[in-house]
Amino acid sequence: MTQTSLIRAALEAGETLTPLDALQQFNCFRLAARIKDLRDDGLDIETLKIATNNKSFAAYRLAGRQGRLL
């Protein structure tokens, strides 16, 4: 399976994915690019902005779903 199809399956299973999740689970260094590919294919994905101490990053989940968040 491709990275895009693996990420799609994870999102459809209700997961919320961060770039670190994508790297660890799918060996994907460019999650945002794969999310764009999925959006181009018609998947409705929402972006969550996560801020911790000195860092911020994006997390992605299917719109309208309450996936696991950190």
C-alpha positions as CSV (number, residue, x, y, z in Angstrom):
1,M,0.0,0.0,0.0
2,T,1.1,3.6,-0.6
3,Q,1.6,6.1,2.1
4,T,-1.4,8.0,0.9
5,S,-3.6,4.9,1.1
6,L,-2.3,4.0,4.6
7,I,-3.0,7.6,5.8
8,R,-6.4,7.5,4.3
9,A,-7.2,4.2,6.1
10,A,-6.0,5.6,9.4
11,L,-8.2,8.7,9.0
12,E,-11.2,6.7,8.0
13,A,-10.6,4.5,11.1
14,G,-11.1,7.6,13.2
15,E,-7.4,8.5,13.9
16,T,-6.1,12.0,14.3
17,L,-2.6,12.2,12.7
18,T,0.3,14.4,13.5
19,P,3.5,14.6,11.4
20,L,5.3,12.5,14.1
21,D,2.5,9.9,13.9
22,A,2.9,9.7,10.1
23,L,6.7,9.4,10.4
24,Q,6.5,6.6,13.0
25,Q,3.6,4.7,11.5
26,F,4.0,5.2,7.7
27,N,7.6,6.4,7.3
28,C,6.1,9.6,5.8
29,F,8.1,12.8,6.1
30,R,5.6,14.9,4.2
31,L,2.2,14.4,5.9
32,A,0.9,17.8,4.7
33,A,1.6,16.8,1.1
34,R,-0.3,13.5,1.5
35,I,-3.2,15.4,3.1
36,K,-3.3,17.7,0.1
37,D,-3.4,14.6,-2.2
38,L,-6.3,13.2,-0.1
39,R,-8.2,16.5,-0.2
40,D,-7.7,16.7,-4.0
41,D,-9.3,13.2,-4.1
42,G,-12.3,14.7,-2.3
43,L,-11.7,13.7,1.3
44,D,-13.0,16.3,3.8
45,I,-10.0,16.7,6.2
46,E,-9.8,19.3,8.9
47,T,-6.6,20.8,10.3
48,L,-6.2,21.2,14.0
49,K,-3.5,23.6,15.3
50,I,-1.7,22.2,18.3
51,A,0.4,24.5,20.5
52,T,2.7,23.2,23.2
53,N,5.4,25.0,25.2
54,N,7.5,26.5,22.4
55,K,6.3,24.6,19.4
56,S,3.2,24.4,17.3
57,F,2.2,21.8,14.7
58,A,-0.8,20.6,12.7
59,A,-2.9,17.5,13.3
60,Y,-5.4,16.1,10.8
61,R,-8.6,14.2,11.1
62,L,-11.7,13.7,9.0
63,A,-14.2,16.5,9.3
64,G,-16.9,15.9,11.8
65,R,-15.0,13.1,13.7
66,Q,-13.6,13.1,17.2
67,G,-10.4,11.2,16.8
68,R,-7.8,10.6,19.4
69,L,-5.8,13.7,20.0
70,L,-2.4,13.4,21.6
